[in-house]
Amino acid sequence: MNKIKNYFLLIFVLLNLVYVTPSYALNSREDLFDYALNLSSNGNFNLALQEWDRYLDLYPNDSAALSNRGNIKLVNGDPKGSIYDQDQAISLDPEELDPYINRGIAEESLGLWNKAKQDYLLVISKDSNNFSALYNLANVEGTLSNWQGARSLFRKASESNPGFAMARSSMALVDYQLGNIDESEKELKKLIRRYPTFADARAGLTALQWSKKKSGEAESNWIAVTELDPRYADEAWLIDIRRWPPKPAQDLMKFIALK
């Protein structure tokens, strides 16, 4: 049993609640583990934390359970507790890579950029195509204004997982930041053709088209964005959570301010 729920993109954790079998009706170790995991996956974070605690009282040396509980602690606003659990998971099973990624995410939430980098680099040294580590490391490099490094890592993440649209969108936004406007626009339009309801690419194209004085096209894309995901109008969310580069973020906010 080694099922770790890796929340490498916490902004996409599902919040829908579903009915699951009560824990008192479960008997086997695997049933208890799966029950806690299902609660975690379906957004019942407070109850999930209780069930991970219960499970770990019975099986304290289960590294996967520790890592999963650490993820839930992070979602619930306890990054230090999350790091503690990931540390314990790593000490029990140092060859398992997900706890390093999960610890890096918790470290990022505390602004511990170099520690997060070390964890992601360790994962990449063991698995050069680990798209989660590549993507998260790219975000760290962007936060540190190493845009060329971020672009290279986003590209590698998208190549490692061709269906990872967010990595491609992030790469296009970095191109926007670097002044590679034509490349950025081409990639964003490709993404929208393939994923018409992908709000990130449409928001990026809104900002880019407005910066090129194509106000009509910008308006059209923005209408779609507001229906798909209104968070893109929130500058703090855009920069701190979604981690857009400053240039496209500023242009989008200027566009919104004119409306």
Residue pairs with C-beta under 8 A, 6 or more apart in sequence:
1 29
1 30
1 33
1 62
1 64
2 63
2 64
2 93
2 96
3 33
3 34
3 37
3 64
3 68
4 64
4 67
4 68
4 71
4 96
4 98
4 99
4 102
5 37
5 40
5 41
5 68
5 71
6 71
6 98
6 101
6 102
6 132
7 13
7 71
7 74
7 75
7 102
7 105
8 101
8 102
8 105
8 132
8 135
8 136
9 135
9 166
10 74
10 75
10 105
11 241
11 242
13 43
13 75
14 41
14 42
14 43
15 43
16 42
16 43
17 42
17 43
17 44
18 38
18 42
20 35
20 38
20 39
20 42
20 44
21 35
23 32
23 35
23 51
23 54
26 32
26 35
29 58
29 59
32 51
32 54
32 55
32 58
33 55
33 62
33 64
33 65
35 51
36 48
36 51
36 52
36 54
36 55
36 65
36 68
37 68
39 45
39 47
39 48
39 51
40 48
40 52
40 68
40 71
40 72
45 72
45 75
45 76
46 76
48 72
49 69
49 72
49 73
49 76
52 65
52 68
52 69
52 72
53 69
55 62
55 65
56 62
56 65
56 66
56 69
59 65
61 92
62 92
63 88
63 89
63 90
63 92
63 93
63 96
63 99
64 89
64 93
64 96
66 85
66 86
66 88
66 89
66 92
66 99
67 85
67 86
67 89
67 96
67 98
67 99
67 102
69 85
70 81
70 82
70 83
70 84
70 85
70 86
70 89
70 99
70 102
70 103
70 106
71 82
71 102
73 79
73 81
73 82
73 85
74 82
74 102
74 105
74 106
74 109
79 106
79 107
79 109
79 110
80 106
80 110
82 102
82 103
82 106
83 103
83 106
83 107
86 99
86 100
86 102
86 103
86 106
87 103
89 96
89 99
90 96
90 99
90 100
90 103
93 99
97 123
97 126
97 127
97 130
97 133
100 119
100 120
100 122
100 123
100 133
101 119
101 120
101 123
101 130
101 132
101 133
101 136
103 119
104 115
104 116
104 117
104 119
104 120
104 133
104 136
105 116
105 136
107 113
107 115
107 116
107 119
108 116
108 136
108 139
108 140
113 140
113 143
113 144
116 136
116 140
117 137
117 140
120 133
120 134
120 136
120 137
120 140
121 133
121 137
123 130
123 132
123 133
124 130
124 133
124 134
124 137
127 133
129 156
129 160
130 160
131 157
131 158
131 160
131 161
131 164
131 167
134 153
134 154
134 156
134 157
134 160
134 167
135 153
135 154
135 157
135 164
135 166
135 167
135 170
137 153
138 149
138 150
138 151
138 152
138 153
138 154
138 157
138 167
138 170
139 150
139 170
139 243
141 147
141 149
141 150
141 153
142 150
142 170
142 174
142 243
142 245
143 243
147 174
147 177
147 178
147 245
148 178
150 170
150 174
151 171
151 174
151 175
151 178
154 167
154 168
154 170
154 171
154 174
155 167
155 171
157 164
157 167
158 164
158 167
158 168
158 171
161 167
165 191
165 194
165 195
165 198
165 200
165 201
166 200
168 187
168 191
169 187
169 188
169 191
169 198
169 200
169 201
169 204
170 243
171 187
172 183
172 184
172 187
172 188
172 191
172 201
172 204
173 184
173 204
173 244
173 245
173 248
174 245
175 181
175 183
175 184
175 187
176 184
176 204
176 207
176 208
176 245
176 247
176 248
177 245
177 246
177 247
177 248
181 208
181 211
181 212
184 204
184 208
185 205
185 208
185 209
188 201
188 204
188 205
188 208
189 205
191 198
191 201
192 198
192 201
192 202
192 205
192 221
195 201
197 224
197 228
199 224
199 225
199 228
199 229
199 232
200 232
200 242
202 221
202 222
202 224
202 225
202 228
203 221
203 222
203 225
203 229
203 232
203 252
204 244
204 248
205 217
205 218
205 221
206 218
206 221
206 222
206 225
206 252
206 255
207 218
207 248
207 249
207 251
207 252
207 255
208 248
208 251
209 215
209 217
209 218
209 221
210 218
210 251
210 252
210 254
210 255
211 251
218 255
222 255
222 256
222 259
225 232
226 232
226 233
231 237
231 238
231 242
232 238
232 242
232 252
233 256
235 249
235 253
238 244
238 249
238 252
238 253
239 246
239 249
244 252
